[in-house]
Amino acid sequence: MNRLILGLGSNFHQVLIDEGLTPEQAQDAVGRLIGKLHVPLVLAAMPIQDAIELAIFMVETTIKFVRFNLRAETVGGPIEVAAITKHEGFKWVRRKLFYTGDLNP
């Protein structure tokens, strides 16, 4: 998600250090690049359904990226989603069921 939203991979800071920048220079460069490359996805006034769909998109994208990466699959399985709002409190949106629907409402 860092690459998609911030425009830089999570290890970019370390790559800059490995290439000869000091930690302070690397941090400064990362901050400036994120300021120019990031893509704002979340808005304070975002409808709850959009926030739910964004969360699902982010999890599904991470799962698929990890699946095709050459490292161990550390993310996966069924996605459970809940929304927490001021007026409705905690509410399941998508939930894996261990039992039939009548036993697991």
Phi and psi restraints in degrees (range 20) as a CNS / XPLOR table:
assign (resid 1 and name C) (resid 2 and name N)
       (resid 2 and name CA) (resid 2 and name C) 1.0 -57.3 20.0 2
assign (resid 2 and name N) (resid 2 and name CA)
       (resid 2 and name C) (resid 3 and name N) 1.0 -44.0 20.0 2
assign (resid 2 and name C) (resid 3 and name N)
       (resid 3 and name CA) (resid 3 and name C) 1.0 -64.4 20.0 2
assign (resid 3 and name N) (resid 3 and name CA)
       (resid 3 and name C) (resid 4 and name N) 1.0 -41.3 20.0 2
assign (resid 3 and name C) (resid 4 and name N)
       (resid 4 and name CA) (resid 4 and name C) 1.0 -71.9 20.0 2
assign (resid 4 and name N) (resid 4 and name CA)
       (resid 4 and name C) (resid 5 and name N) 1.0 -45.5 20.0 2
assign (resid 4 and name C) (resid 5 and name N)
       (resid 5 and name CA) (resid 5 and name C) 1.0 -89.3 20.0 2
assign (resid 5 and name N) (resid 5 and name CA)
       (resid 5 and name C) (resid 6 and name N) 1.0 -46.2 20.0 2
assign (resid 5 and name C) (resid 6 and name N)
       (resid 6 and name CA) (resid 6 and name C) 1.0 -88.2 20.0 2
assign (resid 6 and name N) (resid 6 and name CA)
       (resid 6 and name C) (resid 7 and name N) 1.0 -18.9 20.0 2
assign (resid 6 and name C) (resid 7 and name N)
       (resid 7 and name CA) (resid 7 and name C) 1.0 88.8 20.0 2
assign (resid 7 and name N) (resid 7 and name CA)
       (resid 7 and name C) (resid 8 and name N) 1.0 0.0 20.0 2
assign (resid 7 and name C) (resid 8 and name N)
       (resid 8 and name CA) (resid 8 and name C) 1.0 -137.3 20.0 2
assign (resid 8 and name N) (resid 8 and name CA)
       (resid 8 and name C) (resid 9 and name N) 1.0 144.2 20.0 2
assign (resid 8 and name C) (resid 9 and name N)
       (resid 9 and name CA) (resid 9 and name C) 1.0 -71.2 20.0 2
assign (resid 9 and name N) (resid 9 and name CA)
       (resid 9 and name C) (resid 10 and name N) 1.0 160.9 20.0 2
assign (resid 9 and name C) (resid 10 and name N)
       (resid 10 and name CA) (resid 10 and name C) 1.0 -66.2 20.0 2
assign (resid 10 and name N) (resid 10 and name CA)
       (resid 10 and name C) (resid 11 and name N) 1.0 -20.4 20.0 2
assign (resid 10 and name C) (resid 11 and name N)
       (resid 11 and name CA) (resid 11 and name C) 1.0 -100.2 20.0 2
assign (resid 11 and name N) (resid 11 and name CA)
       (resid 11 and name C) (resid 12 and name N) 1.0 12.0 20.0 2
assign (resid 11 and name C) (resid 12 and name N)
       (resid 12 and name CA) (resid 12 and name C) 1.0 -62.0 20.0 2
assign (resid 12 and name N) (resid 12 and name CA)
       (resid 12 and name C) (resid 13 and name N) 1.0 -39.7 20.0 2
assign (resid 12 and name C) (resid 13 and name N)
       (resid 13 and name CA) (resid 13 and name C) 1.0 -56.9 20.0 2
assign (resid 13 and name N) (resid 13 and name CA)
       (resid 13 and name C) (resid 14 and name N) 1.0 -46.7 20.0 2
assign (resid 13 and name C) (resid 14 and name N)
       (resid 14 and name CA) (resid 14 and name C) 1.0 -67.9 20.0 2
assign (resid 14 and name N) (resid 14 and name CA)
       (resid 14 and name C) (resid 15 and name N) 1.0 -35.5 20.0 2
assign (resid 14 and name C) (resid 15 and name N)
       (resid 15 and name CA) (resid 15 and name C) 1.0 -61.1 20.0 2
assign (resid 15 and name N) (resid 15 and name CA)
       (resid 15 and name C) (resid 16 and name N) 1.0 -42.5 20.0 2
assign (resid 15 and name C) (resid 16 and name N)
       (resid 16 and name CA) (resid 16 and name C) 1.0 -62.6 20.0 2
assign (resid 16 and name N) (resid 16 and name CA)
       (resid 16 and name C) (resid 17 and name N) 1.0 -40.9 20.0 2
assign (resid 16 and name C) (resid 17 and name N)
       (resid 17 and name CA) (resid 17 and name C) 1.0 -64.3 20.0 2
assign (resid 17 and name N) (resid 17 and name CA)
       (resid 17 and name C) (resid 18 and name N) 1.0 -43.6 20.0 2
assign (resid 17 and name C) (resid 18 and name N)
       (resid 18 and name CA) (resid 18 and name C) 1.0 -61.9 20.0 2
assign (resid 18 and name N) (resid 18 and name CA)
       (resid 18 and name C) (resid 19 and name N) 1.0 -27.1 20.0 2
assign (resid 18 and name C) (resid 19 and name N)
       (resid 19 and name CA) (resid 19 and name C) 1.0 -88.4 20.0 2
assign (resid 19 and name N) (resid 19 and name CA)
       (resid 19 and name C) (resid 20 and name N) 1.0 4.1 20.0 2
assign (resid 19 and name C) (resid 20 and name N)
       (resid 20 and name CA) (resid 20 and name C) 1.0 114.0 20.0 2
assign (resid 20 and name N) (resid 20 and name CA)
       (resid 20 and name C) (resid 21 and name N) 1.0 -4.5 20.0 2
assign (resid 20 and name C) (resid 21 and name N)
       (resid 21 and name CA) (resid 21 and name C) 1.0 -79.0 20.0 2
assign (resid 21 and name N) (resid 21 and name CA)
       (resid 21 and name C) (resid 22 and name N) 1.0 151.7 20.0 2
assign (resid 21 and name C) (resid 22 and name N)
       (resid 22 and name CA) (resid 22 and name C) 1.0 -73.8 20.0 2
assign (resid 22 and name N) (resid 22 and name CA)
       (resid 22 and name C) (resid 23 and name N) 1.0 160.4 20.0 2
assign (resid 22 and name C) (resid 23 and name N)
       (resid 23 and name CA) (resid 23 and name C) 1.0 -55.9 20.0 2
assign (resid 23 and name N) (resid 23 and name CA)
       (resid 23 and name C) (resid 24 and name N) 1.0 -37.3 20.0 2
assign (resid 23 and name C) (resid 24 and name N)
       (resid 24 and name CA) (resid 24 and name C) 1.0 -67.6 20.0 2
assign (resid 24 and name N) (resid 24 and name CA)
       (resid 24 and name C) (resid 25 and name N) 1.0 -42.7 20.0 2
assign (resid 24 and name C) (resid 25 and name N)
       (resid 25 and name CA) (resid 25 and name C) 1.0 -64.2 20.0 2
assign (resid 25 and name N) (resid 25 and name CA)
       (resid 25 and name C) (resid 26 and name N) 1.0 -41.8 20.0 2
assign (resid 25 and name C) (resid 26 and name N)
       (resid 26 and name CA) (resid 26 and name C) 1.0 -62.9 20.0 2
assign (resid 26 and name N) (resid 26 and name CA)
       (resid 26 and name C) (resid 27 and name N) 1.0 -43.9 20.0 2
assign (resid 26 and name C) (resid 27 and name N)
       (resid 27 and name CA) (resid 27 and name C) 1.0 -63.3 20.0 2
assign (resid 27 and name N) (resid 27 and name CA)
       (resid 27 and name C) (resid 28 and name N) 1.0 -41.5 20.0 2
assign (resid 27 and name C) (resid 28 and name N)
       (resid 28 and name CA) (resid 28 and name C) 1.0 -62.8 20.0 2
assign (resid 28 and name N) (resid 28 and name CA)
       (resid 28 and name C) (resid 29 and name N) 1.0 -44.4 20.0 2
assign (resid 28 and name C) (resid 29 and name N)
       (resid 29 and name CA) (resid 29 and name C) 1.0 -63.6 20.0 2
assign (resid 29 and name N) (resid 29 and name CA)
       (resid 29 and name C) (resid 30 and name N) 1.0 -44.0 20.0 2
assign (resid 29 and name C) (resid 30 and name N)
       (resid 30 and name CA) (resid 30 and name C) 1.0 -60.1 20.0 2
assign (resid 30 and name N) (resid 30 and name CA)
       (resid 30 and name C) (resid 31 and name N) 1.0 -45.8 20.0 2
assign (resid 30 and name C) (resid 31 and name N)
       (resid 31 and name CA) (resid 31 and name C) 1.0 -60.5 20.0 2
assign (resid 31 and name N) (resid 31 and name CA)
       (resid 31 and name C) (resid 32 and name N) 1.0 -43.2 20.0 2
assign (resid 31 and name C) (resid 32 and name N)
       (resid 32 and name CA) (resid 32 and name C) 1.0 -67.2 20.0 2
assign (resid 32 and name N) (resid 32 and name CA)
       (resid 32 and name C) (resid 33 and name N) 1.0 -41.6 20.0 2
assign (resid 32 and name C) (resid 33 and name N)
       (resid 33 and name CA) (resid 33 and name C) 1.0 -67.0 20.0 2
assign (resid 33 and name N) (resid 33 and name CA)
       (resid 33 and name C) (resid 34 and name N) 1.0 -42.2 20.0 2
assign (resid 33 and name C) (resid 34 and name N)
       (resid 34 and name CA) (resid 34 and name C) 1.0 -61.3 20.0 2
assign (resid 34 and name N) (resid 34 and name CA)
       (resid 34 and name C) (resid 35 and name N) 1.0 -38.8 20.0 2
assign (resid 34 and name C) (resid 35 and name N)
       (resid 35 and name CA) (resid 35 and name C) 1.0 -60.1 20.0 2
assign (resid 35 and name N) (resid 35 and name CA)
       (resid 35 and name C) (resid 36 and name N) 1.0 -30.6 20.0 2
assign (resid 35 and name C) (resid 36 and name N)
       (resid 36 and name CA) (resid 36 and name C) 1.0 -94.5 20.0 2
assign (resid 36 and name N) (resid 36 and name CA)
       (resid 36 and name C) (resid 37 and name N) 1.0 -24.8 20.0 2
assign (resid 36 and name C) (resid 37 and name N)
       (resid 37 and name CA) (resid 37 and name C) 1.0 -104.4 20.0 2
assign (resid 37 and name N) (resid 37 and name CA)
       (resid 37 and name C) (resid 38 and name N) 1.0 -19.6 20.0 2
assign (resid 37 and name C) (resid 38 and name N)
       (resid 38 and name CA) (resid 38 and name C) 1.0 -64.8 20.0 2
assign (resid 38 and name N) (resid 38 and name CA)
       (resid 38 and name C) (resid 39 and name N) 1.0 151.1 20.0 2
assign (resid 38 and name C) (resid 39 and name N)
       (resid 39 and name CA) (resid 39 and name C) 1.0 -116.9 20.0 2
assign (resid 39 and name N) (resid 39 and name CA)
       (resid 39 and name C) (resid 40 and name N) 1.0 111.3 20.0 2
assign (resid 39 and name C) (resid 40 and name N)
       (resid 40 and name CA) (resid 40 and name C) 1.0 -70.8 20.0 2
assign (resid 40 and name N) (resid 40 and name CA)
       (resid 40 and name C) (resid 41 and name N) 1.0 124.8 20.0 2
assign (resid 40 and name C) (resid 41 and name N)
       (resid 41 and name CA) (resid 41 and name C) 1.0 -112.3 20.0 2
assign (resid 41 and name N) (resid 41 and name CA)
       (resid 41 and name C) (resid 42 and name N) 1.0 -26.0 20.0 2
assign (resid 41 and name C) (resid 42 and name N)
       (resid 42 and name CA) (resid 42 and name C) 1.0 -105.3 20.0 2
assign (resid 42 and name N) (resid 42 and name CA)
       (resid 42 and name C) (resid 43 and name N) 1.0 132.0 20.0 2
assign (resid 42 and name C) (resid 43 and name N)
       (resid 43 and name CA) (resid 43 and name C) 1.0 -119.1 20.0 2
assign (resid 43 and name N) (resid 43 and name CA)
       (resid 43 and name C) (resid 44 and name N) 1.0 145.5 20.0 2
assign (resid 43 and name C) (resid 44 and name N)
       (resid 44 and name CA) (resid 44 and name C) 1.0 -59.8 20.0 2
assign (resid 44 and name N) (resid 44 and name CA)
       (resid 44 and name C) (resid 45 and name N) 1.0 -33.9 20.0 2
assign (resid 44 and name C) (resid 45 and name N)
       (resid 45 and name CA) (resid 45 and name C) 1.0 -94.7 20.0 2
assign (resid 45 and name N) (resid 45 and name CA)
       (resid 45 and name C) (resid 46 and name N) 1.0 18.8 20.0 2
assign (resid 45 and name C) (resid 46 and name N)
       (resid 46 and name CA) (resid 46 and name C) 1.0 -64.8 20.0 2
assign (resid 46 and name N) (resid 46 and name CA)
       (resid 46 and name C) (resid 47 and name N) 1.0 130.7 20.0 2
assign (resid 46 and name C) (resid 47 and name N)
       (resid 47 and name CA) (resid 47 and name C) 1.0 -59.5 20.0 2
assign (resid 47 and name N) (resid 47 and name CA)
       (resid 47 and name C) (resid 48 and name N) 1.0 147.0 20.0 2
assign (resid 47 and name C) (resid 48 and name N)
       (resid 48 and name CA) (resid 48 and name C) 1.0 -58.2 20.0 2
assign (resid 48 and name N) (resid 48 and name CA)
       (resid 48 and name C) (resid 49 and name N) 1.0 -36.5 20.0 2
assign (resid 48 and name C) (resid 49 and name N)
       (resid 49 and name CA) (resid 49 and name C) 1.0 -65.0 20.0 2
assign (resid 49 and name N) (resid 49 and name CA)
       (resid 49 and name C) (resid 50 and name N) 1.0 -38.1 20.0 2
assign (resid 49 and name C) (resid 50 and name N)
       (resid 50 and name CA) (resid 50 and name C) 1.0 -65.0 20.0 2
assign (resid 50 and name N) (resid 50 and name CA)
       (resid 50 and name C) (resid 51 and name N) 1.0 -40.6 20.0 2
assign (resid 50 and name C) (resid 51 and name N)
       (resid 51 and name CA) (resid 51 and name C) 1.0 -63.5 20.0 2
assign (resid 51 and name N) (resid 51 and name CA)
       (resid 51 and name C) (resid 52 and name N) 1.0 -40.4 20.0 2
assign (resid 51 and name C) (resid 52 and name N)
       (resid 52 and name CA) (resid 52 and name C) 1.0 -62.9 20.0 2
assign (resid 52 and name N) (resid 52 and name CA)
       (resid 52 and name C) (resid 53 and name N) 1.0 -47.9 20.0 2
assign (resid 52 and name C) (resid 53 and name N)
       (resid 53 and name CA) (resid 53 and name C) 1.0 -65.7 20.0 2
assign (resid 53 and name N) (resid 53 and name CA)
       (resid 53 and name C) (resid 54 and name N) 1.0 -35.0 20.0 2
assign (resid 53 and name C) (resid 54 and name N)
       (resid 54 and name CA) (resid 54 and name C) 1.0 -65.1 20.0 2
assign (resid 54 and name N) (resid 54 and name CA)
       (resid 54 and name C) (resid 55 and name N) 1.0 -44.0 20.0 2
assign (resid 54 and name C) (resid 55 and name N)
       (resid 55 and name CA) (resid 55 and name C) 1.0 -60.9 20.0 2
assign (resid 55 and name N) (resid 55 and name CA)
       (resid 55 and name C) (resid 56 and name N) 1.0 -44.5 20.0 2
assign (resid 55 and name C) (resid 56 and name N)
       (resid 56 and name CA) (resid 56 and name C) 1.0 -63.1 20.0 2
assign (resid 56 and name N) (resid 56 and name CA)
       (resid 56 and name C) (resid 57 and name N) 1.0 -44.3 20.0 2
assign (resid 56 and name C) (resid 57 and name N)
       (resid 57 and name CA) (resid 57 and name C) 1.0 -57.4 20.0 2
assign (resid 57 and name N) (resid 57 and name CA)
       (resid 57 and name C) (resid 58 and name N) 1.0 -45.0 20.0 2
assign (resid 57 and name C) (resid 58 and name N)
       (resid 58 and name CA) (resid 58 and name C) 1.0 -64.8 20.0 2
assign (resid 58 and name N) (resid 58 and name CA)
       (resid 58 and name C) (resid 59 and name N) 1.0 -42.1 20.0 2
assign (resid 58 and name C) (resid 59 and name N)
       (resid 59 and name CA) (resid 59 and name C) 1.0 -68.4 20.0 2
assign (resid 59 and name N) (resid 59 and name CA)
       (resid 59 and name C) (resid 60 and name N) 1.0 -45.9 20.0 2
assign (resid 59 and name C) (resid 60 and name N)
       (resid 60 and name CA) (resid 60 and name C) 1.0 -63.1 20.0 2
assign (resid 60 and name N) (resid 60 and name CA)
       (resid 60 and name C) (resid 61 and name N) 1.0 -38.7 20.0 2
assign (resid 60 and name C) (resid 61 and name N)
       (resid 61 and name CA) (resid 61 and name C) 1.0 -64.3 20.0 2
assign (resid 61 and name N) (resid 61 and name CA)
       (resid 61 and name C) (resid 62 and name N) 1.0 -42.9 20.0 2
assign (resid 61 and name C) (resid 62 and name N)
       (resid 62 and name CA) (resid 62 and name C) 1.0 -62.7 20.0 2
assign (resid 62 and name N) (resid 62 and name CA)
       (resid 62 and name C) (resid 63 and name N) 1.0 -44.4 20.0 2
assign (resid 62 and name C) (resid 63 and name N)
       (resid 63 and name CA) (resid 63 and name C) 1.0 -59.9 20.0 2
assign (resid 63 and name N) (resid 63 and name CA)
       (resid 63 and name C) (resid 64 and name N) 1.0 -45.7 20.0 2
assign (resid 63 and name C) (resid 64 and name N)
       (resid 64 and name CA) (resid 64 and name C) 1.0 -69.2 20.0 2
assign (resid 64 and name N) (resid 64 and name CA)
       (resid 64 and name C) (resid 65 and name N) 1.0 -37.5 20.0 2
assign (resid 64 and name C) (resid 65 and name N)
       (resid 65 and name CA) (resid 65 and name C) 1.0 -62.7 20.0 2
assign (resid 65 and name N) (resid 65 and name CA)
       (resid 65 and name C) (resid 66 and name N) 1.0 -46.1 20.0 2
assign (resid 65 and name C) (resid 66 and name N)
       (resid 66 and name CA) (resid 66 and name C) 1.0 -65.2 20.0 2
assign (resid 66 and name N) (resid 66 and name CA)
       (resid 66 and name C) (resid 67 and name N) 1.0 -35.4 20.0 2
assign (resid 66 and name C) (resid 67 and name N)
       (resid 67 and name CA) (resid 67 and name C) 1.0 -61.0 20.0 2
assign (resid 67 and name N) (resid 67 and name CA)
       (resid 67 and name C) (resid 68 and name N) 1.0 -41.0 20.0 2
assign (resid 67 and name C) (resid 68 and name N)
       (resid 68 and name CA) (resid 68 and name C) 1.0 -94.2 20.0 2
assign (resid 68 and name N) (resid 68 and name CA)
       (resid 68 and name C) (resid 69 and name N) 1.0 0.4 20.0 2
assign (resid 68 and name C) (resid 69 and name N)
       (resid 69 and name CA) (resid 69 and name C) 1.0 -78.2 20.0 2
assign (resid 69 and name N) (resid 69 and name CA)
       (resid 69 and name C) (resid 70 and name N) 1.0 157.0 20.0 2
assign (resid 69 and name C) (resid 70 and name N)
       (resid 70 and name CA) (resid 70 and name C) 1.0 -86.4 20.0 2
assign (resid 70 and name N) (resid 70 and name CA)
       (resid 70 and name C) (resid 71 and name N) 1.0 9.6 20.0 2
assign (resid 70 and name C) (resid 71 and name N)
       (resid 71 and name CA) (resid 71 and name C) 1.0 -101.8 20.0 2
assign (resid 71 and name N) (resid 71 and name CA)
       (resid 71 and name C) (resid 72 and name N) 1.0 179.2 20.0 2
assign (resid 71 and name C) (resid 72 and name N)
       (resid 72 and name CA) (resid 72 and name C) 1.0 -63.0 20.0 2
assign (resid 72 and name N) (resid 72 and name CA)
       (resid 72 and name C) (resid 73 and name N) 1.0 142.8 20.0 2
assign (resid 72 and name C) (resid 73 and name N)
       (resid 73 and name CA) (resid 73 and name C) 1.0 -75.6 20.0 2
assign (resid 73 and name N) (resid 73 and name CA)
       (resid 73 and name C) (resid 74 and name N) 1.0 103.0 20.0 2
assign (resid 73 and name C) (resid 74 and name N)
       (resid 74 and name CA) (resid 74 and name C) 1.0 -101.1 20.0 2
assign (resid 74 and name N) (resid 74 and name CA)
       (resid 74 and name C) (resid 75 and name N) 1.0 -3.4 20.0 2
assign (resid 74 and name C) (resid 75 and name N)
       (resid 75 and name CA) (resid 75 and name C) 1.0 -132.0 20.0 2
assign (resid 75 and name N) (resid 75 and name CA)
       (resid 75 and name C) (resid 76 and name N) 1.0 138.3 20.0 2
assign (resid 75 and name C) (resid 76 and name N)
       (resid 76 and name CA) (resid 76 and name C) 1.0 164.7 20.0 2
assign (resid 76 and name N) (resid 76 and name CA)
       (resid 76 and name C) (resid 77 and name N) 1.0 -173.2 20.0 2
assign (resid 76 and name C) (resid 77 and name N)
       (resid 77 and name CA) (resid 77 and name C) 1.0 90.4 20.0 2
assign (resid 77 and name N) (resid 77 and name CA)
       (resid 77 and name C) (resid 78 and name N) 1.0 -177.9 20.0 2
assign (resid 77 and name C) (resid 78 and name N)
       (resid 78 and name CA) (resid 78 and name C) 1.0 -64.7 20.0 2
assign (resid 78 and name N) (resid 78 and name CA)
       (resid 78 and name C) (resid 79 and name N) 1.0 145.7 20.0 2
assign (resid 78 and name C) (resid 79 and name N)
       (resid 79 and name CA) (resid 79 and name C) 1.0 -98.5 20.0 2
assign (resid 79 and name N) (resid 79 and name CA)
       (resid 79 and name C) (resid 80 and name N) 1.0 127.3 20.0 2
assign (resid 79 and name C) (resid 80 and name N)
       (resid 80 and name CA) (resid 80 and name C) 1.0 -106.4 20.0 2
assign (resid 80 and name N) (resid 80 and name CA)
       (resid 80 and name C) (resid 81 and name N) 1.0 136.0 20.0 2
assign (resid 80 and name C) (resid 81 and name N)
       (resid 81 and name CA) (resid 81 and name C) 1.0 -131.5 20.0 2
assign (resid 81 and name N) (resid 81 and name CA)
       (resid 81 and name C) (resid 82 and name N) 1.0 133.5 20.0 2
assign (resid 81 and name C) (resid 82 and name N)
       (resid 82 and name CA) (resid 82 and name C) 1.0 -133.2 20.0 2
assign (resid 82 and name N) (resid 82 and name CA)
       (resid 82 and name C) (resid 83 and name N) 1.0 152.0 20.0 2
assign (resid 82 and name C) (resid 83 and name N)
       (resid 83 and name CA) (resid 83 and name C) 1.0 -116.8 20.0 2
assign (resid 83 and name N) (resid 83 and name CA)
       (resid 83 and name C) (resid 84 and name N) 1.0 142.2 20.0 2
assign (resid 83 and name C) (resid 84 and name N)
       (resid 84 and name CA) (resid 84 and name C) 1.0 -122.6 20.0 2
assign (resid 84 and name N) (resid 84 and name CA)
       (resid 84 and name C) (resid 85 and name N) 1.0 116.4 20.0 2
assign (resid 84 and name C) (resid 85 and name N)
       (resid 85 and name CA) (resid 85 and name C) 1.0 -123.8 20.0 2
assign (resid 85 and name N) (resid 85 and name CA)
       (resid 85 and name C) (resid 86 and name N) 1.0 161.9 20.0 2
assign (resid 85 and name C) (resid 86 and name N)
       (resid 86 and name CA) (resid 86 and name C) 1.0 -61.6 20.0 2
assign (resid 86 and name N) (resid 86 and name CA)
       (resid 86 and name C) (resid 87 and name N) 1.0 -39.8 20.0 2
assign (resid 86 and name C) (resid 87 and name N)
       (resid 87 and name CA) (resid 87 and name C) 1.0 -91.8 20.0 2
assign (resid 87 and name N) (resid 87 and name CA)
       (resid 87 and name C) (resid 88 and name N) 1.0 -30.5 20.0 2
assign (resid 87 and name C) (resid 88 and name N)
       (resid 88 and name CA) (resid 88 and name C) 1.0 -105.6 20.0 2
assign (resid 88 and name N) (resid 88 and name CA)
       (resid 88 and name C) (resid 89 and name N) 1.0 -11.0 20.0 2
assign (resid 88 and name C) (resid 89 and name N)
       (resid 89 and name CA) (resid 89 and name C) 1.0 69.3 20.0 2
assign (resid 89 and name N) (resid 89 and name CA)
       (resid 89 and name C) (resid 90 and name N) 1.0 -145.4 20.0 2
assign (resid 89 and name C) (resid 90 and name N)
       (resid 90 and name CA) (resid 90 and name C) 1.0 -82.2 20.0 2
assign (resid 90 and name N) (resid 90 and name CA)
       (resid 90 and name C) (resid 91 and name N) 1.0 129.5 20.0 2
assign (resid 90 and name C) (resid 91 and name N)
       (resid 91 and name CA) (resid 91 and name C) 1.0 -144.6 20.0 2
assign (resid 91 and name N) (resid 91 and name CA)
       (resid 91 and name C) (resid 92 and name N) 1.0 126.0 20.0 2
assign (resid 91 and name C) (resid 92 and name N)
       (resid 92 and name CA) (resid 92 and name C) 1.0 -67.4 20.0 2
assign (resid 92 and name N) (resid 92 and name CA)
       (resid 92 and name C) (resid 93 and name N) 1.0 138.0 20.0 2
assign (resid 92 and name C) (resid 93 and name N)
       (resid 93 and name CA) (resid 93 and name C) 1.0 -108.6 20.0 2
assign (resid 93 and name N) (resid 93 and name CA)
       (resid 93 and name C) (resid 94 and name N) 1.0 -43.5 20.0 2
assign (resid 93 and name C) (resid 94 and name N)
       (resid 94 and name CA) (resid 94 and name C) 1.0 -143.4 20.0 2
assign (resid 94 and name N) (resid 94 and name CA)
       (resid 94 and name C) (resid 95 and name N) 1.0 130.5 20.0 2
assign (resid 94 and name C) (resid 95 and name N)
       (resid 95 and name CA) (resid 95 and name C) 1.0 -142.9 20.0 2
assign (resid 95 and name N) (resid 95 and name CA)
       (resid 95 and name C) (resid 96 and name N) 1.0 135.7 20.0 2
assign (resid 95 and name C) (resid 96 and name N)
       (resid 96 and name CA) (resid 96 and name C) 1.0 -75.3 20.0 2
assign (resid 96 and name N) (resid 96 and name CA)
       (resid 96 and name C) (resid 97 and name N) 1.0 142.7 20.0 2
assign (resid 96 and name C) (resid 97 and name N)
       (resid 97 and name CA) (resid 97 and name C) 1.0 -109.1 20.0 2
assign (resid 97 and name N) (resid 97 and name CA)
       (resid 97 and name C) (resid 98 and name N) 1.0 128.5 20.0 2
assign (resid 97 and name C) (resid 98 and name N)
       (resid 98 and name CA) (resid 98 and name C) 1.0 -89.1 20.0 2
assign (resid 98 and name N) (resid 98 and name CA)
       (resid 98 and name C) (resid 99 and name N) 1.0 -21.9 20.0 2
assign (resid 98 and name C) (resid 99 and name N)
       (resid 99 and name CA) (resid 99 and name C) 1.0 -129.9 20.0 2
assign (resid 99 and name N) (resid 99 and name CA)
       (resid 99 and name C) (resid 100 and name N) 1.0 178.3 20.0 2
assign (resid 99 and name C) (resid 100 and name N)
       (resid 100 and name CA) (resid 100 and name C) 1.0 -64.6 20.0 2
assign (resid 100 and name N) (resid 100 and name CA)
       (resid 100 and name C) (resid 101 and name N) 1.0 160.2 20.0 2
assign (resid 100 and name C) (resid 101 and name N)
       (resid 101 and name CA) (resid 101 and name C) 1.0 -56.8 20.0 2
assign (resid 101 and name N) (resid 101 and name CA)
       (resid 101 and name C) (resid 102 and name N) 1.0 -34.1 20.0 2
assign (resid 101 and name C) (resid 102 and name N)
       (resid 102 and name CA) (resid 102 and name C) 1.0 -71.2 20.0 2
assign (resid 102 and name N) (resid 102 and name CA)
       (resid 102 and name C) (resid 103 and name N) 1.0 -24.8 20.0 2
assign (resid 102 and name C) (resid 103 and name N)
       (resid 103 and name CA) (resid 103 and name C) 1.0 -93.2 20.0 2
assign (resid 103 and name N) (resid 103 and name CA)
       (resid 103 and name C) (resid 104 and name N) 1.0 -13.5 20.0 2
assign (resid 103 and name C) (resid 104 and name N)
       (resid 104 and name CA) (resid 104 and name C) 1.0 -133.9 20.0 2
assign (resid 104 and name N) (resid 104 and name CA)
       (resid 104 and name C) (resid 105 and name N) 1.0 71.5 20.0 2
